[in-house]
Amino acid sequence: MTDRIDPALPKAELHLHLEGAAPPAFIRGLAQEKSIDISKIFDERGGYAYRDFWHFLQVYEAACTTLQSPEDFRRLTLAVLEDRAADGVVYAETFLSPDFCGGGDLVAWREYLHAIESAADEAERTLGITLRGVITAIRHFGPEKSRQTATCAVETAGRFITGFGIAGDEKAGHPRDFTWAFDCAREGGLRLTAHAGEWGGPDSVRDALDHLKVERIGHGVRAIEDLALVDRLAEDRIVLEVCPGSNVCLGLYPGFAQHPVARLRDREVIVTLSTDDPPFFHTTLRREYDALAAAFGWTEDDFRAINADAMRAAFCDEATRDRILKIIEGRA
């Protein structure tokens, strides 16, 4: 039997939704402060409750109704980073949507972003965790909204905002509908990722690569159903932001042992490990690592290598990359 992985192992996480990482107690507290009744989104133990992926999206958006000001997002960022640091994370990238931060208005978004970035700087000083932001269009909000989001991304790109992506319901629209937003973000110097290959199947991965020209894929695990596509991912060095616990919790796979992450890695696809929306999926990176070690016999060396791959794929400047790599590889 494989030993448990050292909980203190330094970790890099590339696929994390800021609002989706909000502790339920934090959201309940905000709801009470604002007299918002969202009691139906919680179970009897106080955790988030949903039936399936599409109901999860509704619960997620209901939780976001409590986040109404830059100060709310400052507090949220600190709460999330405290949890991530306790999980051993030394570098994280989080998806941010101007749609949830001022309704997509650029002036309002700048105020929200300032609050989030200030909290990230405070957490780096006090907790030793580094955060970068990837602005994300919400796919089921439609192509026109994605253009507004891309404009916000380009106008605020810099040290903290380093990437652009798309999330939401993979069955809404087609990647070609969002090419303007991705072209805009690319021309603005942002690195690109896209959620695909979770509910949309392998064709959604191929379409994201062909139409959006991304270098990373969020999830991407259903590529395993098309081995020619798997070979393309390996040859083109496309990085997958894999979230096994999320996939298992949502019923995409019955358990960790059936998850394709090991088969993808065996075929030389670059895989990284993240928690996606950890409190929604009752997971932490420590739990993910222990479950993967038990399922596939992975050792601490495997996880160090995966975390080093994550940092090499991170949307950050080279100085930050080198600094965090030294920590992950035990050279700091």
C-alpha positions as CSV (number, residue, x, y, z in Angstrom):
1,M,0.0,0.0,0.0
2,T,1.3,3.4,-1.0
3,D,2.2,5.7,2.0
4,R,0.2,8.9,2.3
5,I,1.8,11.9,0.6
6,D,3.5,14.5,2.8
7,P,0.8,17.2,3.4
8,A,3.5,19.9,3.4
9,L,4.5,19.0,-0.2
10,P,4.6,22.4,-2.0
11,K,1.9,22.5,-4.6
12,A,1.0,24.6,-7.7
13,E,-2.7,24.9,-8.7
14,L,-3.7,26.2,-12.1
15,H,-7.5,25.6,-12.2
16,L,-9.3,27.3,-9.4
17,H,-12.5,29.4,-9.5
18,L,-12.4,32.2,-6.9
19,E,-16.1,32.2,-6.1
20,G,-16.2,28.4,-6.3
21,A,-13.5,28.2,-3.7
22,A,-15.5,30.3,-1.2
23,P,-16.0,28.4,2.1
24,P,-19.7,27.8,2.6
25,A,-19.5,29.4,6.1
26,F,-18.1,32.6,4.4
27,I,-21.0,32.7,2.0
28,R,-23.5,32.0,4.7
29,G,-22.0,34.8,6.7
30,L,-22.3,37.3,3.9
31,A,-25.9,36.2,3.2
32,Q,-26.8,36.9,6.9
33,E,-25.0,40.3,6.8
34,K,-27.1,41.3,3.7
35,S,-30.4,39.5,4.7
36,I,-30.2,37.4,1.5
37,D,-32.1,34.0,1.8
38,I,-30.0,31.4,-0.1
39,S,-30.6,28.7,2.5
40,K,-31.8,26.2,-0.2
41,I,-28.2,26.0,-1.7
42,F,-26.9,24.4,1.5
43,D,-27.3,20.8,2.8
44,E,-28.1,19.9,6.4
45,R,-24.4,19.9,7.2
46,G,-23.9,23.4,5.9
47,G,-22.2,22.4,2.7
48,Y,-23.3,23.3,-0.9
49,A,-26.1,21.1,-2.2
50,Y,-26.8,20.4,-5.9
51,R,-28.1,17.6,-8.1
52,D,-25.9,17.7,-11.2
53,F,-23.5,19.9,-13.1
54,W,-26.2,22.2,-14.4
55,H,-27.8,22.6,-11.0
56,F,-24.3,23.2,-9.7
57,L,-24.0,26.2,-12.0
58,Q,-27.3,27.6,-10.6
59,V,-26.1,27.0,-7.0
60,Y,-22.7,28.6,-7.8
61,E,-24.4,31.7,-9.3
62,A,-26.8,31.9,-6.3
63,A,-23.8,31.9,-3.9
64,C,-22.3,34.7,-6.0
65,T,-25.3,36.9,-5.3
66,T,-23.8,37.6,-1.8
67,L,-20.7,39.0,-3.3
68,Q,-21.7,42.6,-4.1
69,S,-18.8,44.9,-3.5
70,P,-15.0,45.1,-3.9
71,E,-14.7,44.7,-0.1
72,D,-16.6,41.4,-0.3
73,F,-14.1,40.2,-2.9
74,R,-11.2,41.4,-0.8
75,R,-12.5,39.3,2.1
76,L,-13.3,36.4,-0.2
77,T,-9.7,36.4,-1.7
78,L,-8.2,36.3,1.8
79,A,-10.4,33.5,2.9
80,V,-9.7,31.4,-0.2
81,L,-5.9,32.0,0.0
82,E,-5.9,31.1,3.6
83,D,-7.5,27.7,2.7
84,R,-5.1,27.2,-0.2
85,A,-2.0,28.0,1.8
86,A,-3.2,25.5,4.5
87,D,-3.4,22.9,1.7
88,G,0.2,23.4,0.9
89,V,-0.3,25.6,-2.2
90,V,2.5,28.0,-2.9
91,Y,1.3,29.2,-6.3
92,A,-2.2,29.4,-7.6
93,E,-4.0,30.9,-10.6
94,T,-7.7,31.8,-10.1
95,F,-10.4,32.4,-12.7
96,L,-12.0,35.8,-12.3
97,S,-15.1,37.0,-14.2
98,P,-15.9,40.7,-14.5
99,D,-19.5,39.5,-14.9
100,F,-19.5,38.7,-11.2
101,C,-17.5,41.9,-10.3
102,G,-19.5,44.9,-11.3
103,G,-21.5,43.3,-14.1
104,G,-18.8,43.6,-16.7
105,D,-18.4,47.4,-16.5
106,L,-14.7,48.3,-16.9
107,V,-14.7,51.1,-14.3
108,A,-16.4,48.9,-11.7
109,W,-14.1,45.9,-12.7
110,R,-11.0,48.0,-11.9
111,E,-12.3,48.7,-8.4
112,Y,-13.0,45.0,-7.8
113,L,-9.6,44.0,-9.3
114,H,-7.8,46.4,-7.0
115,A,-9.5,44.8,-4.0
116,I,-8.6,41.3,-5.1
117,E,-5.0,42.1,-6.0
118,S,-4.5,44.0,-2.7
119,A,-5.7,40.9,-0.8
120,A,-3.4,38.7,-2.9
121,D,-0.4,40.9,-2.1
122,E,-1.3,40.7,1.6
123,A,-1.6,36.9,1.5
124,E,1.8,36.6,-0.3
125,R,3.4,38.6,2.5
126,T,1.7,36.8,5.4
127,L,1.0,33.3,4.0
128,G,3.7,32.8,1.4
129,I,1.3,32.0,-1.4
130,T,1.5,33.7,-4.8
131,L,-1.7,34.3,-6.8
132,R,-2.3,35.3,-10.4
133,G,-5.6,36.0,-12.2
134,V,-7.0,34.5,-15.4
135,I,-10.0,36.5,-16.6
136,T,-12.8,34.2,-17.7
137,A,-15.7,34.6,-20.1
138,I,-18.8,32.7,-19.0
139,R,-19.8,30.6,-22.0
140,H,-23.5,30.4,-21.4
141,F,-23.7,34.2,-21.1
142,G,-23.0,34.3,-24.8
143,P,-20.4,35.6,-27.3
144,E,-21.3,39.3,-26.9
145,K,-20.6,39.2,-23.2
146,S,-17.3,37.5,-23.9
147,R,-16.2,40.5,-26.0
148,Q,-16.9,42.8,-23.1
149,T,-15.0,40.4,-20.8
150,A,-12.0,40.2,-23.2
151,T,-11.9,44.0,-23.3
152,C,-11.8,44.2,-19.5
153,A,-9.0,41.6,-19.5
154,V,-6.8,43.5,-22.0
155,E,-7.4,46.8,-20.3
156,T,-6.2,45.4,-16.9
157,A,-3.5,42.9,-18.1
158,G,-0.2,43.1,-16.2
159,R,1.6,41.6,-13.3
160,F,-1.5,40.1,-11.7
161,I,-3.9,39.5,-14.7
162,T,-1.9,37.2,-16.9
163,G,-4.4,35.0,-18.7
164,F,-7.8,34.7,-20.4
165,G,-10.1,31.8,-20.7
166,I,-13.7,30.6,-20.9
167,A,-15.8,28.5,-18.5
168,G,-19.4,27.6,-17.9
169,D,-21.7,25.2,-19.7
170,E,-19.7,23.5,-22.5
171,K,-22.9,22.7,-24.4
172,A,-23.7,26.4,-24.9
173,G,-22.6,27.7,-28.3
174,H,-19.4,26.6,-30.1
175,P,-15.8,27.7,-29.6
176,R,-15.9,29.5,-33.0
177,D,-18.5,31.9,-31.5
178,F,-15.8,33.2,-29.1
179,T,-12.9,33.6,-31.4
180,W,-13.1,37.5,-31.3
181,A,-12.7,37.5,-27.5
182,F,-9.7,35.1,-27.7
183,D,-8.1,37.0,-30.6
184,C,-8.5,40.2,-28.6
185,A,-6.9,38.7,-25.5
186,R,-4.0,37.1,-27.4
187,E,-3.3,40.4,-29.1
188,G,-3.3,42.0,-25.7
189,G,-0.5,39.7,-24.5
190,L,-2.6,37.4,-22.4
191,R,-2.0,33.6,-22.2
192,L,-4.9,31.4,-23.1
193,T,-6.8,28.5,-21.7
194,A,-10.3,27.1,-22.2
195,H,-12.6,24.7,-20.3
196,A,-13.3,21.7,-22.6
197,G,-13.4,17.9,-22.7
198,E,-15.4,17.6,-19.5
199,W,-19.0,17.4,-20.6
200,G,-18.5,18.2,-24.3
201,G,-16.4,15.2,-25.2
202,P,-13.1,15.0,-27.2
203,D,-14.5,17.1,-30.0
204,S,-14.8,20.1,-27.6
205,V,-11.1,19.8,-26.9
206,R,-10.2,19.7,-30.6
207,D,-12.5,22.7,-31.3
208,A,-10.9,24.7,-28.5
209,L,-7.5,24.0,-30.0
210,D,-8.5,24.7,-33.6
211,H,-10.7,27.8,-33.0
212,L,-9.4,29.4,-29.8
213,K,-5.7,28.5,-30.2
214,V,-5.2,27.9,-26.5
215,E,-2.0,26.5,-24.8
216,R,-3.9,24.9,-21.9
217,I,-7.2,23.1,-21.6
218,G,-9.3,23.1,-18.4
219,H,-10.2,19.5,-17.6
220,G,-9.7,18.0,-21.1
221,V,-10.0,14.5,-19.7
222,R,-12.4,13.1,-22.3
223,A,-9.6,13.5,-24.9
224,I,-8.8,9.9,-23.7
225,E,-11.8,8.8,-25.9
226,D,-9.8,9.8,-29.0
227,L,-6.2,8.5,-29.0
228,A,-5.3,10.6,-32.0
229,L,-6.3,13.6,-30.1
230,V,-4.3,12.4,-27.1
231,D,-1.2,12.1,-29.3
232,R,-1.8,15.6,-30.6
233,L,-1.9,16.9,-27.0
234,A,1.4,15.2,-26.2
235,E,3.1,16.3,-29.4
236,D,2.0,19.9,-29.2
237,R,2.7,20.1,-25.4
238,I,-0.8,21.2,-24.6
239,V,-1.2,21.3,-20.8
240,L,-4.3,19.8,-19.2
241,E,-5.6,21.4,-15.9
242,V,-7.0,18.1,-14.5
243,C,-9.4,18.2,-11.5
244,P,-10.0,14.5,-10.7
245,G,-12.1,15.0,-7.5
246,S,-14.4,17.4,-9.4
247,N,-14.9,14.9,-12.2
248,V,-15.6,12.1,-9.7
249,C,-18.0,14.2,-7.6
250,L,-20.0,15.3,-10.6
251,G,-20.3,11.7,-11.8
252,L,-18.1,11.9,-14.9
253,Y,-16.2,8.9,-13.5
254,P,-17.3,6.5,-10.8
255,G,-14.0,6.8,-8.8
256,F,-10.4,7.9,-8.9
257,A,-9.3,4.4,-10.1
258,Q,-11.4,4.9,-13.3
259,H,-10.2,8.4,-13.9
260,P,-8.1,8.7,-17.1
261,V,-5.4,11.1,-15.6
262,A,-2.9,8.3,-15.3
263,R,-3.5,7.0,-18.8
264,L,-3.1,10.5,-20.2
265,R,0.2,10.9,-18.3
266,D,1.4,7.5,-19.4
267,R,0.9,8.7,-23.0
268,E,3.1,11.7,-22.3
269,V,0.4,14.3,-22.0
270,I,1.3,17.1,-19.6
271,V,-1.2,16.9,-16.7
272,T,-1.5,19.2,-13.8
273,L,-3.7,18.8,-10.7
274,S,-6.2,21.2,-9.2
275,T,-9.4,21.3,-7.2
276,D,-11.6,23.4,-9.4
277,D,-14.2,24.5,-6.8
278,P,-13.0,22.6,-3.7
279,P,-15.8,23.2,-1.1
280,F,-18.4,22.3,-3.7
281,F,-16.6,19.0,-4.4
282,H,-15.6,18.3,-0.8
283,T,-12.0,18.1,-1.7
284,T,-8.5,19.5,-1.1
285,L,-5.3,18.9,-3.0
286,R,-4.1,16.8,0.0
287,R,-7.1,14.5,-0.5
288,E,-6.6,14.4,-4.2
289,Y,-3.0,13.4,-3.9
290,D,-3.8,10.7,-1.4
291,A,-6.6,9.3,-3.6
292,L,-4.4,9.3,-6.7
293,A,-1.5,7.7,-4.8
294,A,-3.8,4.9,-3.7
295,A,-5.4,4.5,-7.1
296,F,-2.2,4.6,-9.3
297,G,0.7,4.1,-6.9
298,W,2.0,7.6,-7.5
299,T,4.8,8.7,-5.2
300,E,5.9,12.1,-3.9
301,D,8.4,12.2,-6.8
302,D,5.4,11.9,-9.2
303,F,3.7,14.8,-7.5
304,R,6.8,16.9,-7.4
305,A,7.2,16.4,-11.2
306,I,3.5,17.3,-11.8
307,N,3.9,20.4,-9.8
308,A,7.0,21.4,-11.6
309,D,5.2,20.9,-14.9
310,A,2.4,23.1,-13.6
311,M,4.9,25.9,-12.8
312,R,6.5,25.6,-16.3
313,A,3.0,26.0,-17.7
314,A,2.0,28.8,-15.3
315,F,0.8,32.2,-16.7
316,C,3.4,34.2,-14.7
317,D,6.6,36.1,-15.3
318,E,9.9,34.2,-15.4
319,A,11.2,35.5,-12.1
320,T,8.1,34.2,-10.3
321,R,8.3,30.9,-12.2
322,D,11.9,30.4,-11.2
323,R,11.3,31.4,-7.6
324,I,8.4,29.0,-7.2
325,L,10.1,26.2,-9.1
326,K,13.0,26.3,-6.5
327,I,10.5,25.8,-3.7
328,I,8.7,22.9,-5.5
329,E,11.9,21.2,-6.4
330,G,13.4,21.7,-3.0
331,R,16.1,24.1,-4.1
332,A,14.9,27.1,-2.1
